[in-house]
Amino acid sequence: MADKIKLALAVLLVVAGIAGFYLLQNSAMVLRVVSVLAGLAFAAAVAWLSEPGKRFVQFGRESMSEAQKVVWPTRKETLQTTGVVVAFVVVMAIFLWVVDATLMSAVKLLIGQGD
C-alpha cells in the first residue's frame, strides 16, 4: 500500500511541475522550465524509494552490465553487412519490378488492351 501512495505522490509531483509551468506564464521561461524539471526530479526521487522503483533501478544496472558484455561488430563487418543488405534490396526491387511488369502485361492481354 505504501508503494502505491509513493507512486501516486510521484505522479502528483509531475502534475504539479507541469501545472507550475502554466501557472508561471508571466514569468521567465527559465523559471517555467525549472518548475517542470523540479517536478520531474522530485517525482523520480519519490518513485525511486518505492519497491517498483528499486526494481527498475536494479533492472537498469543489470541492463548496463549486459550491454557491456556485447561484442559489437567492427567497422569492416558493419560496412560488409550494410553492403549485403543494400545489394539484396536492389535485387528484390528489380525482381518485383519484373514481376509487376509481367503481371501488368498479362492483365492487359486478358482484358484485350495488349499491344
N, C-alpha and C positions, 0 to 999 in steps of 0.2 A: 504494500500500500504506500509505503514511504517513497518508493521509486516512482510510482505514478504521480505523486504530488510533486516530486522534484522535476519530472519531465513536463508536467503541466506548468510549473513555475518557469521552466526554461522557455516554453512556448510563449508564456505571458511576457517574459523579458524581450523576446524577439518582437512581439507585437508592440511593446512599449517603445522599443527603439525605432520601429517604423512610424509609430504614432508621433514620436518626438520629431522625426523628420518633417512631418506635415504640420505639426503644431508650431514649429520654429520657422515657418515660411518667410517671416520678415527678417530673419537672422542671416548671418553669413553662411554660405554653402558649406564651408569647412565645419562649422558647428553642427549643421544638419547631418553631415556625413559622419561626424564623430558620434552623434546620437545613435545612429544605426549601428555603427561598429561597436560602440559600448554595449548596446543591447545584445548584439551577437556574441560578444566576448563573455558577458556575464551569463548568457544562456548556455554557452559552451561549458563554462566553468561549473554551473549547476548540473548540467546534464552529465558531465564527466564524473561527478560524485555519485551518480546513480549506478546501480548494478549493470543495466544495459550499456551505459556509457563506459564503464570499466571494461566490459567485454568488447566494445567497439574499439577502444584504445588498444587492447591486447591483440585484437584481430589485425589492426593496422601495423603493430610491431611485427607480428608474425608474417604479414604480407611483405613488409620491407625486407625481412631476413630471407624469405623465399625468393624475392626478386633479385637479391644479391647472389643467389646460387645459380641463376640462369646463365647459361653460356650463350652470349649474344653472337650473332654471325659477324664475320669480318666484312670489311668494305667490299672486298672482291666477291665474297659469297652473296652479299646483298645485290651487287650490280649484276651478277650472273643470274640470280633468281628473277630480278626485275626484267632482264632481257628475255628470259624464257616466257615470262607472263606476257610481255608486250608482243612477242612473236606469236604466241598462242592466240591472243586477241585478234591480231591481224589475220591469221589463218582462219579463225572462226568467222570473222567478218566477211572474208571473201567467200567462204563456204556458204554462209547464209545468204549472201547476195546472189550466188549462183542458184541456190535452191529457190529463192524468191523469184528470180527471173524465169526459171524453168516453170514453176507453178503458174506464174502470170501468163506465160505463153500458152501453157496447156489450157488454162481457163479461157483465154481469148479464142483458141481454136474450138473449144467446146461450145462457146456461145456464138460462133460464126463471125468473129471480128478479126480472125487471123489474117496476116499479110500474105 
